[in-house]
């Protein structure tokens, strides 16, 4: 991709972000309206904004023969962090509501028979067999009924299975919480300190960390967290 094409692609992403998430229609229709114009350029821009995804996958310690579910998979960018491990998994189910992003995910999955893409709701979809790992990467903040998404993720885990989440965050007492809440909400990303609290309460056997990372075009770092919880 040439520098000009990258600049034009980034311009399309920024324009869509400035316009914000459409207000009318169902949640799925709003997502499609927001992401369809920028889907082809989504990953190039988000790679500088969505931190911790590769680390989360490493922490999940995927092993051959495992069944993995990714809720809110978007373009399937997580597949790029798996390397040769992907071919050794029994199954990798990717779930999202947005057809434009799922089209990118299908292209990324290619002909792999163990990777299955589903256009479905993360709050209700369930795998045919219990999952060893469930991954939610920068999707929980975009799911209106996020509590149900957490409950559904936990329910589909096999005993001893791990739920891994990485997402933006509102730290307790954060001085810029008001700014981050308004800034992200314009694009349908709804930050809350409750996300991490509910995750910790739902899976008491857990590890988590809170961090900050650079944000494109802003001189301040956005807060995010990593969470790994084990189902008993």
N, C-alpha and C positions, 0 to 999 in steps of 0.2 A: 504494500500500500504506500503510495507516495505521500509526501508531506502535505500536499494540497488536498488529497482525498481525506487524510486524517483530520485536517482542519475543517473541511466541509462537514464531515461526519460529526465531529465534536460540536460544530455549530448547530446541527440539527438536534442533537441531544440537549444542548443548552436552551434552544428555542422552546422545545417541548417542556423542559423543566420550568421555564419562565411562565409558560401558559398554565402549567399545573395540571393536576388530575381533573378530568371532566367531572362535572357535578351531577349530570343526569344519567339515568339508566341503572342497571344492576351493577354490582361490584365487578363482575366479569366484563361487562361492557365498558365500564370506566377504565379498567386495566388495559383492555384492548385499544381503546381510544388514545390512551397515554403512551403505550409502548410500541404500537404498530409503526409509527413514523420514525422511531429511533432504534428498532430492534436490531438492525444490521450493525449498528455502531455502539450498541449497549455495552458490550464487554470492554472495549477499548477505553471508554470513559470511566466505567465503574471500577476498573482494576486499580484506579488511583483513589477510590473513595471507600470501597468495601474491603476493609483490612481483616486479617485473621482467618480467612477461609481455609487456606492451605494448612495453617497450623491446627485448626479444628479437626480436619480430616486426619492429620498425623496423630493427634491425641486420641482419636476414636480407635486406633490400632486395628484396622481392618485386616482380616485374615482370610486365606483361601476358603471357599465354601460358604462364606457368610451371605446372608440376605440383608440388603441395605435399602432403606427407603429415604428419599429426599423429598420433603414437603416444601412447596414453593420453590421449585427448582429453577424457574426462570429459563435462561438460555442453556442450562446444563453446564455452566462453566466449571462446576465442581469436578466434572469428569476429567478435566485437564490437570487436576491436582492428584489424581489417583495413580497415574503412571501404569506400569505393568500389573499392579494389584487389581485393576479393573477386570482384566481377562480371567482372573482366578476366582472372582466372586460368583456365587451361585446365581445371584440375581440382583439387579440394581433398578429399583422402581423410581421414576421421576414423576412428580405430581405438580401440576400448576393449572391455573384457570385461564391463562392468557394465551390464545392461539398464536399470536405473533412471536412470543418468546419461545413457545414450544416448537415452532417450526425451526428455530435455531438449535434447540436441544436435539431434535431429531437428526438434523444434519451432523451435529457433533457426535451423536451416538453411532451414526453410520450403520453398518450391517451387523453390529454385535447382537447376538441372539440373547445374551443375558441382560441387556439393557432394554427396559420397557418404559415408554413415555405415556402418561395418562393426562388427559384434559379433565380435571376433576377438582373438587373442593377439598382442601386440606383438613377441614373440620369433620368430614364425613367419610372420605375414602379410606378403605382398609385393604391390606394385602391378603392374598389367598392363604399365606402362611405367616406366622409370626416373624417379625424382623429381629435380627441381631443388633442392628444399628439403625437409628433414625436421625436424620440430619435436617436442620432448619437453618438456612443461611440467609440472613437479611430478608426474611419473609414475615416473621412474627409481627413486626411493626406495621405490616401492610394488610394483615388479616383482621377484619372487623371483629369477629368473634374469636379472638386469639386465645382466650381461656379454653374454649372447646378444642382449638387446634392443639394446645398442650395436652389436654386430656386424651385426645385421639391419638396423638403420638405416643403417649405413655401406654395406652391400651394395646397398641399394635406390637409393642416390644415383647419379646420372649423373656422369661425370668432371667435376670442377670444381664439383659441387654442394655445398651447405652443410648441415651438421647444426647445429641450434641447440638448446641445452639450458639450462633454468633450473630450479633445484631447491635444496632445503635441503642443508646441508653441515656437515661436521665439520672445521673448519680445523686444520691441524697445530699441536699444542700449545695448543689452545683450553682455557681453564680450566673452561668449563662443558660440555665435550663429553659427559661422563658424564650430566649432567642432560638435555641435549638428546636423547641417544640413548634414554634410558629414557622420556622424556616423549612423544616422537614414536612410539616402538615400540608403545606402548599402542594406537594407532590404525592399526597396520600400516604405518607410515612408518619405514623403516630407514635411518638416516643412516650415511654412511661417508665417510672421506677418500679411499677408493679410487675412488669414482665419478669424481671429477675427474681423478685420476691416470690411470685407464684411458682416459678421453676424450682427454686430452692425448697419450698414447702412441699411441692408435689413429689420430689425425689430427694429425700433427706440425705441419701448416700451420694454426695456430689462434690465436685470441685468447680470453682469459678474464679475469674479474674476480671478486673475492670481496668480499661486502658483508654488512651486517647491517641488519635492518629491524624495526620495531615488531611486537609480537605481542599480539593481543587478550587482555586480562585478566592479562597478565604484565608486570612492570616492567622486563623485560630484552629485548634485541633478539636475534632469531634469525638465525643465519648462513645465507647463501645465495650462490649463484654464478650467473654467466652465462657460457656457453661457445658459441663459434662456431668450427667446424672445417670445413675444405675438403677434399673428397676429391680426390686427385691423378688 
